[in-house]
Amino acid sequence: MSYVPPADLAQSMIETGQSKVLMSTRDTLIRAFMGGAILALAAAFAITVSTQTGQPLLGAVLFPVGFILLYLLGFDLLTGVFTLAPMALIDKRPGINLAGVLRNWGLVFAGNFAGAFTVAVCMAIYFTYGFTTEPSAVGVALSEIGHGRTVGYAEHGAGGMLTLFVRGVLCNWMVSTGVVAAMIAKDVPGKILAMWMPIMLFFYMGFEHSIVNMFLFPTGLLLGADFTIGDYLIWNEIPTVVGNLVGGLSFVGLTIYITHARTAPKRVPLTRANGKRFAAHPTRVPADLVDQL
């Protein structure tokens, strides 16, 4: 695997963020639609495997296939642009401003939702023979997920909302790590290997991913689950989007930018007249030791 050093990775992330903000409306929507649709199919696949085998870990192991495929094809997820687009803004790249970043986020959100909802409708038809029978076992499992991860949070009040937010943060910490990890390799096997672990982790741990939820909860509602659109928006989607933004930007984008794109000066080794050695920041070197620099 051809490895990309962290400093080069940071520059690649900035350039990728700039490219996404400057992308045309048409291409942004198409790529976001396909990203949401493929991720939704992967979620349906993983839940089907988990339900039919009784092995949730197996579903989590297989779920990254969809995520990997959509990124290799150059499609986009909101969770990824939450991390990449602000890096181009912070780096003051030409043509990048806050309005452009917000435009990109809005278009990707709309495209992701359209793609995920399209798959939700298809899966609801699939699980019920065109709404002529009761949902299959997988359909029932999807309904239970929707109920547990909306009303289930609401039952705990503020504690439930905090838990939902934290799960959103942890989710995009892992998902954005997967997005960025794909950039540290130049060959396909290396990219696949780098993406697999963080995506498998987020899915198995039950963290909250805003795009996966754009599929899970509409599917549950279409299948007659016991929660409302309001429950979905207030007790899942909105807090999850906010948590995803905080997690991806704070723990992935900003940390990599600060330490690898804007690396602080290294401390310099110095020796006093008495032979004692120490290290100091370049701006805090004692006057009598400046000649050692």
Summary of the structure (lengths in Angstrom):
residues: 293
radius of gyration: 22.6
end to end distance: 38.7
largest distance: 89.6
contacts: 1056
relative contact order: 0.15
helix: 76%
strand: 3%
